[in-house]
Amino acid sequence: MSAPAAVSASVTFDSVTKVFDNVEAVRDLSLDVREGEFMVLVGPSGCGKTTALRMVAGLEDITSGEILIGDRVVNDVDPRGRDVAMVFQNYALYPHMTVYENMAFGLKLRKHPEAEIQRRVREAAEILGITPLLGRLPKALSGGERQRVAVGRAIVRQPKAFLFDEPLSNLDAQMRVQMRMEIARLHRRLGATMIYVTHDQVEAMTLGDRIAVMRDGVIQQVADPIQTYHHPANVFVAGFIGAPAMNFFRGTLGGDGDGVYFAAEDPGGPGFKLKLPPEHATRLESSLGRPVIFGLRPEDINLSAGGPDRRQAGGSGADSDFVLSAAVELVEPLGSETIFHLTTGSHAFVSRVGPAERMEPGQTVQVTFDPAKFRFFDAVTERAIG
């Protein structure tokens, strides 16, 4: 059966601010969600992402700024008149109604013809694979089935935008993976505008056409998932997106006759130096002599057992520019990969490697940093350099 006709519209936040009791929950939020786009708002609890979503739905008043759905400013439009559908974390199904009645209820309130209601409900049920459940009550459904019904209730509305407020957080891990796949397929099939709120960076990375990372009511970066992962705008984004998180080392950038190097701070010892490749040296020249934060993803750190200690850049061989010794503190074998927790001096960091690596806590290993993946941030502003 064909999917319901797309009636999507763009959603625009224009300098939107929301204040609760003198606390800014959302501050000067400007964001354009394109027609048919899957936009994910991601960030820790209390960052303002759900408040932003509720303002689109009309469930929270806007303190200042404007929200547009399509070309229409909706600040003063009541929720029913905004033509959006929201899927909540707690499903919000009527316990005394069957699945069919729950999905049809909103259409009946809007006085759609019965034949139209039946058609829309059955189309949505087929899309979601819940046709056999239409006669059941919510208490007879699993958590995943209830969430499908909540999504189906939104689909039958054929809204201009779908709003998802952490819809998978009540499901177990396996069901979350399955529902992520179903929501992604649903977006491809409907081509609808969707705004999805989550604190789970895996959901954000796997679902979003673009993701907006929020912190303390302010957007930190808006980009597609790959751009966000490999080119984070600041230390917060770099640390929040990715599991395990990016490793950070504080230090300074210096230069000598051999080029530009990063010198890591270490109150308990001499620290370590990394000579930077020419492509990094050129774009970091303006930061020489300044404190910086050096970042590197766990998968960009390779390990080898034993070998000579080559902590200082410029040691034995060209490779030593990016090699240092470290001690293994903890090993997490995860089947498809292994996570190693390491220390060098007072620095603790993490490496993610393949399952074949066999090293034990207490063992000294040689660590190789991939110079192509180095990231640097200003130590004061924490913004990416270059």
Summary of the structure (lengths in Angstrom):
residues: 386
radius of gyration: 25.5
end to end distance: 50.5
largest distance: 81.5
contacts: 1238
relative contact order: 0.12
helix: 30%
strand: 33%
